[in-house]
Amino acid sequence: MPSQTDFEYLCVQPADVPAEQIKECHSLIVQGGAVDPNTARAELPLAKLIAVALEPDSQKVVGVGVIKRCRPEYASRIAKSSGFLLNQDIHELGYISVDESKRMRGISHRITGLLLTHFRERPLFATTSNYGMKRTLSAAGFNQEGSEWAGKYGRLSLWIKTSR
Protein backbone atom coordinates (compact mmCIF):
# COMPACT_ATOMS: atom_id res chain seq x y z
CA MET A 1 0.00 0.00 0.00
CA PRO A 2 1.44 3.42 -0.93
CA SER A 3 2.39 5.69 1.98
CA GLN A 4 2.19 9.44 2.50
CA THR A 5 5.50 9.85 0.66
CA ASP A 6 4.00 8.52 -2.56
CA PHE A 7 2.15 11.80 -3.11
CA GLU A 8 3.20 15.35 -3.93
CA TYR A 9 2.42 18.00 -1.31
CA LEU A 10 1.96 21.73 -1.73
CA CYS A 11 1.30 24.38 0.88
CA VAL A 12 0.39 27.70 -0.73
CA GLN A 13 -2.17 30.49 -0.75
CA PRO A 14 -5.51 29.42 -2.27
CA ALA A 15 -5.02 31.84 -5.19
CA ASP A 16 -2.02 29.74 -6.23
CA VAL A 17 -4.12 26.59 -6.63
CA PRO A 18 -5.75 26.03 -10.04
CA ALA A 19 -9.54 26.43 -10.06
CA GLU A 20 -10.07 22.78 -11.00
CA GLN A 21 -8.05 21.62 -8.01
CA ILE A 22 -9.99 24.00 -5.71
CA LYS A 23 -13.16 22.27 -6.94
CA GLU A 24 -11.57 18.88 -6.15
CA CYS A 25 -10.64 20.17 -2.68
CA HIS A 26 -14.20 21.31 -2.08
CA SER A 27 -15.55 17.92 -3.21
CA LEU A 28 -13.22 16.11 -0.78
CA ILE A 29 -14.25 18.40 2.07
CA VAL A 30 -17.94 17.82 1.34
CA GLN A 31 -17.40 14.04 1.08
CA GLY A 32 -15.99 14.16 4.61
CA GLY A 33 -19.53 15.00 5.72
CA ALA A 34 -18.59 17.26 8.63
CA VAL A 35 -19.08 20.74 7.18
CA ASP A 36 -21.74 22.82 5.49
CA PRO A 37 -20.98 22.64 1.72
CA ASN A 38 -21.95 26.27 1.11
CA THR A 39 -19.77 27.58 3.92
CA ALA A 40 -16.85 25.48 2.69
CA ARG A 41 -17.29 26.78 -0.87
CA ALA A 42 -17.28 30.39 0.35
CA GLU A 43 -14.46 30.01 2.90
CA LEU A 44 -11.99 27.85 0.97
CA PRO A 45 -10.75 30.67 -1.32
CA LEU A 46 -10.49 33.02 1.70
CA ALA A 47 -8.18 30.74 3.67
CA LYS A 48 -4.73 31.97 4.69
CA LEU A 49 -3.06 28.75 3.51
CA ILE A 50 -4.08 25.55 1.79
CA ALA A 51 -2.16 22.28 1.76
CA VAL A 52 -2.94 19.61 -0.80
CA ALA A 53 -1.77 16.07 -1.44
CA LEU A 54 -1.66 15.21 -5.15
CA GLU A 55 -1.28 12.00 -7.06
CA PRO A 56 2.05 12.49 -8.87
CA ASP A 57 0.95 11.54 -12.39
CA SER A 58 -2.61 12.87 -12.62
CA GLN A 59 -2.22 15.78 -10.15
CA LYS A 60 -5.60 14.70 -8.72
CA VAL A 61 -6.20 16.07 -5.21
CA VAL A 62 -6.34 13.23 -2.68
CA GLY A 63 -6.03 15.30 0.49
CA VAL A 64 -6.61 18.86 1.62
CA GLY A 65 -6.42 21.08 4.69
CA VAL A 66 -6.36 24.81 5.37
CA ILE A 67 -5.59 27.53 7.85
CA LYS A 68 -8.81 29.52 7.81
CA ARG A 69 -9.04 33.27 8.07
CA CYS A 70 -9.94 34.82 11.45
CA ARG A 71 -13.69 34.72 11.98
CA PRO A 72 -14.38 36.48 15.31
CA GLU A 73 -18.11 35.70 15.44
CA TYR A 74 -17.48 32.02 14.75
CA ALA A 75 -14.69 31.87 17.36
CA SER A 76 -17.07 33.47 19.86
CA ARG A 77 -19.71 30.79 19.15
CA ILE A 78 -17.10 28.03 19.57
CA ALA A 79 -15.99 29.53 22.89
CA LYS A 80 -19.57 29.64 24.12
CA SER A 81 -20.34 26.10 22.95
CA SER A 82 -17.19 24.60 24.46
CA GLY A 83 -17.10 26.70 27.62
CA PHE A 84 -13.46 27.55 26.88
CA LEU A 85 -12.25 31.16 26.67
CA LEU A 86 -11.05 31.62 23.10
CA ASN A 87 -9.47 34.74 21.62
CA GLN A 88 -11.76 36.00 18.86
CA ASP A 89 -8.80 36.90 16.62
CA ILE A 90 -7.60 33.34 16.20
CA HIS A 91 -7.03 31.30 13.09
CA GLU A 92 -8.49 27.83 12.66
CA LEU A 93 -6.92 24.72 11.21
CA GLY A 94 -9.68 22.95 9.32
CA TYR A 95 -11.15 21.27 6.28
CA ILE A 96 -8.71 18.38 6.68
CA SER A 97 -10.05 15.68 4.39
CA VAL A 98 -8.51 12.70 2.59
CA ASP A 99 -9.98 10.68 -0.26
CA GLU A 100 -11.58 7.59 1.26
CA SER A 101 -9.46 5.25 -0.87
CA LYS A 102 -6.24 6.92 0.36
CA ARG A 103 -6.91 6.99 4.11
CA MET A 104 -4.73 5.31 6.76
CA ARG A 105 -1.52 6.37 4.99
CA GLY A 106 -0.58 9.36 7.15
CA ILE A 107 -1.79 11.97 4.66
CA SER A 108 -3.78 13.97 7.23
CA HIS A 109 -0.71 14.04 9.48
CA ARG A 110 1.48 15.28 6.63
CA ILE A 111 -1.04 17.96 5.59
CA THR A 112 -1.43 19.15 9.19
CA GLY A 113 2.36 19.26 9.62
CA LEU A 114 2.81 21.30 6.45
CA LEU A 115 0.20 23.82 7.52
CA LEU A 116 1.77 24.18 10.97
CA THR A 117 5.24 24.59 9.47
CA HIS A 118 4.15 27.27 7.01
CA PHE A 119 1.83 29.14 9.40
CA ARG A 120 3.82 29.96 12.51
CA GLU A 121 1.23 32.17 14.23
CA ARG A 122 -0.13 30.74 17.48
CA PRO A 123 -2.47 29.91 19.04
CA LEU A 124 -4.58 27.98 16.53
CA PHE A 125 -7.78 26.09 17.10
CA ALA A 126 -9.59 23.22 15.44
CA THR A 127 -12.90 21.51 16.02
CA THR A 128 -13.77 17.96 15.12
CA SER A 129 -16.10 15.08 15.82
CA ASN A 130 -13.89 12.58 13.96
CA TYR A 131 -11.83 10.12 16.00
CA GLY A 132 -9.06 9.92 13.37
CA MET A 133 -8.76 13.70 13.25
CA LYS A 134 -8.55 13.81 17.03
CA ARG A 135 -5.52 11.50 16.79
CA THR A 136 -3.99 13.72 14.09
CA LEU A 137 -4.50 16.86 16.17
CA SER A 138 -3.09 15.25 19.30
CA ALA A 139 -0.02 14.04 17.40
CA ALA A 140 0.50 17.60 16.07
CA GLY A 141 0.57 19.06 19.58
CA PHE A 142 -3.03 20.23 19.92
CA ASN A 143 -4.75 19.78 23.27
CA GLN A 144 -8.44 19.17 23.76
CA GLU A 145 -10.01 21.98 25.78
CA GLY A 146 -13.43 22.73 27.22
CA SER A 147 -16.45 20.48 26.96
CA GLU A 148 -17.76 18.63 23.95
CA TRP A 149 -21.03 19.90 22.46
CA ALA A 150 -23.65 18.79 19.98
CA GLY A 151 -22.97 20.18 16.53
CA LYS A 152 -24.86 19.92 13.29
CA TYR A 153 -22.65 17.03 12.12
CA GLY A 154 -21.89 15.24 15.38
CA ARG A 155 -20.46 15.73 18.85
CA LEU A 156 -17.70 18.35 18.54
CA SER A 157 -14.59 19.00 20.57
CA LEU A 158 -12.28 22.00 20.66
CA TRP A 159 -8.53 21.59 20.13
CA ILE A 160 -5.92 24.29 20.75
CA LYS A 161 -2.26 24.54 19.73
CA THR A 162 -0.35 27.20 21.64
CA SER A 163 3.31 26.51 20.81
CA ARG A 164 5.24 26.09 17.63
C-alpha positions in Angstrom: 0.0 0.0 0.0 1.4 3.4 -0.9 2.4 5.7 2.0 2.2 9.4 2.5 5.5 9.9 0.7 4.0 8.5 -2.6 2.1 11.8 -3.1 3.2 15.3 -3.9 2.4 18.0 -1.3 2.0 21.7 -1.7 1.3 24.4 0.9 0.4 27.7 -0.7 -2.2 30.5 -0.8 -5.5 29.4 -2.3 -5.0 31.8 -5.2 -2.0 29.7 -6.2 -4.1 26.6 -6.6 -5.8 26.0 -10.0 -9.5 26.4 -10.1 -10.1 22.8 -11.0 -8.0 21.6 -8.0 -10.0 24.0 -5.7 -13.2 22.3 -6.9 -11.6 18.9 -6.2 -10.6 20.2 -2.7 -14.2 21.3 -2.1 -15.5 17.9 -3.2 -13.2 16.1 -0.8 -14.3 18.4 2.1 -17.9 17.8 1.3 -17.4 14.0 1.1 -16.0 14.2 4.6 -19.5 15.0 5.7 -18.6 17.3 8.6 -19.1 20.7 7.2 -21.7 22.8 5.5 -21.0 22.6 1.7 -21.9 26.3 1.1 -19.8 27.6 3.9 -16.8 25.5 2.7 -17.3 26.8 -0.9 -17.3 30.4 0.4 -14.5 30.0 2.9 -12.0 27.9 1.0 -10.7 30.7 -1.3 -10.5 33.0 1.7 -8.2 30.7 3.7 -4.7 32.0 4.7 -3.1 28.7 3.5 -4.1 25.6 1.8 -2.2 22.3 1.8 -2.9 19.6 -0.8 -1.8 16.1 -1.4 -1.7 15.2 -5.1 -1.3 12.0 -7.1 2.1 12.5 -8.9 0.9 11.5 -12.4 -2.6 12.9 -12.6 -2.2 15.8 -10.1 -5.6 14.7 -8.7 -6.2 16.1 -5.2 -6.3 13.2 -2.7 -6.0 15.3 0.5 -6.6 18.9 1.6 -6.4 21.1 4.7 -6.4 24.8 5.4 -5.6 27.5 7.9 -8.8 29.5 7.8 -9.0 33.3 8.1 -9.9 34.8 11.4 -13.7 34.7 12.0 -14.4 36.5 15.3 -18.1 35.7 15.4 -17.5 32.0 14.7 -14.7 31.9 17.4 -17.1 33.5 19.9 -19.7 30.8 19.2 -17.1 28.0 19.6 -16.0 29.5 22.9 -19.6 29.6 24.1 -20.3 26.1 22.9 -17.2 24.6 24.5 -17.1 26.7 27.6 -13.5 27.6 26.9 -12.3 31.2 26.7 -11.1 31.6 23.1 -9.5 34.7 21.6 -11.8 36.0 18.9 -8.8 36.9 16.6 -7.6 33.3 16.2 -7.0 31.3 13.1 -8.5 27.8 12.7 -6.9 24.7 11.2 -9.7 23.0 9.3 -11.2 21.3 6.3 -8.7 18.4 6.7 -10.1 15.7 4.4 -8.5 12.7 2.6 -10.0 10.7 -0.3 -11.6 7.6 1.3 -9.5 5.2 -0.9 -6.2 6.9 0.4 -6.9 7.0 4.1 -4.7 5.3 6.8 -1.5 6.4 5.0 -0.6 9.4 7.2 -1.8 12.0 4.7 -3.8 14.0 7.2 -0.7 14.0 9.5 1.5 15.3 6.6 -1.0 18.0 5.6 -1.4 19.1 9.2 2.4 19.3 9.6 2.8 21.3 6.4 0.2 23.8 7.5 1.8 24.2 11.0 5.2 24.6 9.5 4.1 27.3 7.0 1.8 29.1 9.4 3.8 30.0 12.5 1.2 32.2 14.2 -0.1 30.7 17.5 -2.5 29.9 19.0 -4.6 28.0 16.5 -7.8 26.1 17.1 -9.6 23.2 15.4 -12.9 21.5 16.0 -13.8 18.0 15.1 -16.1 15.1 15.8 -13.9 12.6 14.0 -11.8 10.1 16.0 -9.1 9.9 13.4 -8.8 13.7 13.2 -8.5 13.8 17.0 -5.5 11.5 16.8 -4.0 13.7 14.1 -4.5 16.9 16.2 -3.1 15.2 19.3 0.0 14.0 17.4 0.5 17.6 16.1 0.6 19.1 19.6 -3.0 20.2 19.9 -4.8 19.8 23.3 -8.4 19.2 23.8 -10.0 22.0 25.8 -13.4 22.7 27.2 -16.5 20.5 27.0 -17.8 18.6 23.9 -21.0 19.9 22.5 -23.7 18.8 20.0 -23.0 20.2 16.5 -24.9 19.9 13.3 -22.7 17.0 12.1 -21.9 15.2 15.4 -20.5 15.7 18.8 -17.7 18.4 18.5 -14.6 19.0 20.6 -12.3 22.0 20.7 -8.5 21.6 20.1 -5.9 24.3 20.8 -2.3 24.5 19.7 -0.4 27.2 21.6 3.3 26.5 20.8 5.2 26.1 17.6 
